[in-house]
């Protein structure tokens, strides 16, 4: 400020203004002189343009003006008077302000005081004036310019995305038409400018739909819609503004297709899920027939369950043929010619097997020889052959015989004694009687011509022979042969015969015996039963399906409804004249599968309809219903065998008539994993009950020697539980469909006998059980049974044995000696290394023991006298001795007083007693040895001794 004042001094002097040496001129005179001075200095007003046009981008503070904001003053370069100090905007609550960038040049800037939003206001108009700085720094008499009009336009930013007016749109159209517009969708944009606020494009996001949309949002169909093909379409539509900004969220357009009234079944599901164990599940609980007001007089409905690709034509029990025969009450004596491969039935090991249901596939290059002795040579005049067969047309132009079963000469000749084969889609059974049985021209070949033989489907065949009558049962229906040819009996010979399956053995008329007449197809459960014929009831049971169609509540079918099932319950035919009753009847048709573990997969369903109308009018046509049942997989069981896996028994028990019970506490438990709802990854085990069909007890470490050992089981234990068994040197096999508890009870009665156990140390056995013919198997439970051998030694040997007795030895009572208490060591089976170490210790301690015995003998007389005066006091801290309390009654036949059960109890008590006392010092053991010798010499007094047995383990 001082500098400013000094600058004004020459100017004031030039104007003749005195400094006024005295201030007595008064305040009024000073202010008047200042105004006069200002008027002479600040002569001109600032100048600006008359109008300005500006642009500001929203959310920005800089305004671009045209022309730029500049104020001029003619008083320049006079300080203050020629400078611009301010720009002022006239208006209320305007979001702008003008600032001076340079006072001298008069440059200014217009800027926003707060964010500008185009959507709130697109443009602004206001007045602006410029002000100079007056005559001096303290002057307030600034001069202002004229008023200029400022017009500002807000430039839009594409900050908003298009949004649809409706979150969803819906249209209902009739099938079979092309529409110009089904409906119109509309989107809006909140941006202020036409460029960003207008919607320039609509687009269908969903692919592969028969619809299109134009720029105005009109949706049309590009092809005729079909209600049968799809009832409803859901498509997503998006929009974008002219700035190519897409909508924030797509809109849903739902197009419902309304069918043209067509006759047919409505409200049914194509997929029906079946959970195993659900019983009878309705297939179409809401189905009804739409007739479109047609005059229907009657309707016939055929519901077919197609299961020919499941197992052997449908879901049947997959137990072995023997188990199925047992379940159906068939007579005993069945011989399975195609059993599961095993050590005993190894002739099927080389055949092709399809799945776990023991289906054997023959490709025209395979055959199996049945070992001699499996089937008797003489089948008698009554026998039965059963089988499952799946066969197609024979390959080649000239069809050859395809042998299923053949019994022919093994060598030299090529005579067929009996055979079952297929030839030109005919089933032929050959039976040639021996000459000694019949010497007349008799029936020999029986022919059946059936379409099912070559339809590539599974069928169940039973041939009942009651010579000369032969009857064929196929799928439970009876068929008589259409052709029977006679032949002479076969002349007797001593040539052995060979029974084969899948081909016929040609033993003669060729250079080298070989298979011939191979079979092409699949076989299962091929059996023969000599001497018996099957009843119609058993045949129906053996081929019965475990799944089929069912009707819930037959009583509520309604009047006028007729229905009929085929034998396998795979086809149901219903007929009626009232549409309402027919609807209710079809709603009650259900699927049932009685297997606990059914075969998972698809079962196709087909419902066909035949409609009759009144008069001769054209009747309506009802399309078929094609659906399927999805049988879900059952919970797979885990079968576990538990029990004692190792124990010891005395040799006498192995020799006894009862033998040793191998599995007294065997337990069979089946569990399955069940996922918990809160935590699907975690599972808990739940116990379940189901049947078993066999348990095998195998002998490990070599077969049984029938001269000295065997496995035994009372047949009554099997028969009362409806089970069977086979016994061999390799083990014991129990079979038949029964509960797990039944198998437990039978296994607990399996006994092992060995009438020469002296050379036996241990025997090992293994149990493995199965359900559904090996589909589910148990763990392998191993058992080891060891023999407790008795060792009889002399008095001197007693001393050494007492010294070297290892910790696991147990004392056993033996009443054979009348003059002394002898001690026997029970030695279980141990490793060879331990035996060698024990022998080395024995050599050492025997020498020490003999030395101590000699010393003890010198004092024998004195110790004997002392023993007469007082009771003998034994130290049993290092030795457990069990003395027979009945020994004083030996003269009365002590050996006959002990029963077999008492011997077992004594052995078990001795085994449970502690044997760790043998670790005491050698000195104490030697003294005990001396005592035993002394006791042997005073045997006459032994019967009068009384022992304190309060500490003995019983």
C-alpha positions, 0 to 999 in steps of 0.5 A: 500500500505504501508503494501505491500511495507514492505512485500517486504523488506526482499525479496529484501534484500535476493536477495542482492538489496541495498536500495540505500541511495542516489537516484542519481542512476538515473531513468533508473537504477531503472526501470531496476532493477525492471524488473529484480526483476519481472522476478525473482519473476513472473516466470510462466504463468497462466494455464487454460483448452484448451476448455470449453462448456457452457449453458445459458438459454435465458433471463438469465445472468449466463453461466454454464461452463463445466469444471468450469472457473478456472486459476492456476499459479505455482508462487503461493503463491507468491503475485501478481505473483501467483494470477489471476487478470483477464480473457479476452474474444477475439471477437467483440461485444460479449454479455459476460464477464468473472469476477474473483471471487477469485484471489488466487484460480483463480476461475472465472465466465462467464456471459452475459452482456445483455439478450440472445435471442435464436431466434437471436443466438442459440450458441456462440464460442470465445477465453478466456485467464487468466492473473495473477497480475504480480510482484507487484501492479504497474506492468503491465507486467502480464503474460497471459495463453494460449488461450482457446476455449469457446463454449456456447449454448443458451437454449430455453424457450417456450415463443412463442405460435404457430400462423397460417399462414393464419387467415382463411381458406376456402374450397368448397366441393360437398355434398354427398362425403367423402373426405380424406382431404378437406384442410390443415391448418398450424401453425408455432412457433418462438421458436428456439429449436426443442422442442418448435418450432415444432407443435405437435398437431392440434385440432377442437375447435367447437363441434358437427361438422362432421369434424376431423383433423390429426397431420399434419393439414389435415381436413376431413369430417366424414360423407356425407354433405347435402346442404339441411341440412346446406349450410355452416360450420364454425369451429375453429381450434387450434394448440399446440407445443411440449411443449403443449403451445396452439396457441394464436388465433384459425383460422377459417375454412369455408366449403361451401357445394355445392349441387348436382344439385337437382330440388327445390325452392331456395333462400327463408327464413324459417322465415318471420316476420310480424309487425302489420300494415305493410299491405301486406308483400311478403313471398318469394321475391327472390325465384326461381325454380331450374329444373337442365335443366329438360324439364318442360312443366308446373307447378302448385304451391299451397301455403297454409297458415295454421291458424287453431290453431289461434283463431277460425280457423284464426285471426278474429275480437274479438269484441262481437257478437253484435258488429260484427253483427253491423259491417257486417250490420246484422239486429237488434234484435240479442240475444247473448246466450253466452255473456261475464259474467256480472251482467246482463248476469250471466248465462255464469259465471260458464262455462269454458272460453278459452282465451279472445275471449269468447270461451266456452269449454264444457267437457260433464258435464256443461250446462247453463240455459238461463233466462226467457225473454231473448228469446221470446217463439214464434220464428215465421216461420223465424229466424236465429241461428249462432255459431262457433263450434269446435267438434271432434268424439263423445266419447264412443262406442255408441254415444249419442246426444250432445246438443248445444241448447235446448228448453224443458219443465221445469217441468212435461214433457220432450218435446223438442220444438226446439233443435240443437245437434250433433249425430254421426258426424251429425248436427241435427236441431229439430223444433216442431210446436205447435198444434195450429199453425199446425195440420198436419204432418210437417217437424220436424228434419233436418239432415246434414252429413258433415266431418267438424262436427268432424274434430276438427277444427273451422267452422262457422254455420248459420241455416236459418229457413223459415219454412218449409225450413231450410238451413245450411251455413258452412264457407259461403257455402250452404248445404241442409239437406240430411234427413228430418223427419216429426212429429206431432205438440206438444199439447198445455199446460201451462208448462213453457219452459227452454232454455239451452246451452251445454245440454238439460234440462230434467224436466220430466220422472226423479225423479229430473229435471236435465241436460242431453245430454251434449255437448263435444267441444267448442262454441262461438258466439251462437246467435238467431235472431227471425223473421229475416234471414241473407243474404249471404253477412252478413254471409260471413262477419261474418265468414271472416278472417282478415288474408290471402294470397295476391298478390301484383300487379296482373297486373304484374303477366305475361301472361299465369299465372292462379291463384285461391283463396279459400274463406278464402284466405288461399290457393292460386293455381297458374299455368303456363308453363314458369318457369320465369313467375312462379318465378315472380308470387310466388315472389309476393305472400304476407301475409296480416293481416288487424287487428290493434291488430292481434293475435301474433304467428306463421302461418305455410306456405307450398308451394307444386309443381306439375311438368309436363315434355315433352314426357314420360320421368321421370319428376323431383320431387320438394320438398315442401317449409315449412316456417312460418310467425311470427306475432309480438306482437302489441303495447298494448294501454293504454286507459285513461279517463279524465275529471271533477271528481266532481261538484255541481248543484242546485236541480232545475237542477236535476228536470228539463227536461234536467237534469244534463249532467254528463260528459261534458268534458270527454276525451278518449286518447290512448297511447303506450310506444315507446322505444327511440333508443339512450336509449332503457330503456327509453320510450316515450308515443305516442298517437294512434287512434283505435276503442272502442267496448263498454263503461259502465256507472255504478251507484255506491252506489246502483242502480237507483230508477226508481220512482225518478231518471234515466239516459237518452240519446237521441237515435239520438245521438247513431244512427247518430254515429252507436252505440247502448245502453242498459239502466238499474237501474245499469247503461248505456251500450253503445256498437258498434265498433266506434272511440274514438271520437264517444264515447266521443261525446255520453258520453258528452250527458249522462244526470242524472235526479232526480225529488225528489232531496230533500233527495239526497246529491250526486250520484257517477258514474263510466265509463270504456271503452273497445276495442276488447271485453275487451282485452284492457280496460281503467282506471276506471273514477269515478264521484261524482255529489252533489246537492246544497240544498236551505235553507229559514230562518226568519229574526232572523235566518238570524242574527245567520246564518250570524254569524256562516256561515262557509267559504265555504258558498256562497250567492244565490239570491232568488226573492220569497219575495217582502218585504225583501231581504232574504239570502240563504246559499248554503251548499255542502255536508260535513262530519258529524264531521263538521256539529256537530261542526257547530251546537255547534257554532250556539248555542253559537252565536245565544244567542249572536246574540239575545242579540245584536238584542235587543240592536239594536232594542232600537235605531231602530227609530233613525237609521231609521230617519238617513237612510231616510236622506242619502243613506244606505251604506252597508259594504260588506267586510265581506258578499257577497250579490247578489240582484236581479236587477229585483226585482222592477218588481215583479208585472209583473211576476218576476218568469217567467222572469228567464230561466233555463240557467240563474239559472245555471249561477247564481249558478255557479257564486255564487259558484265561489265567495269567501266565506272566508269573514265569518271569520270577527269579531262577532261584524261586523256580528252582525251589519250586522244582525241589518242592515238586520232587519232594511232593512226588516222593510223598505221594502216599500222603497226597490225598490228605492234602487240602489246598487253598484255591481261593486265588485259582482262576475258575 
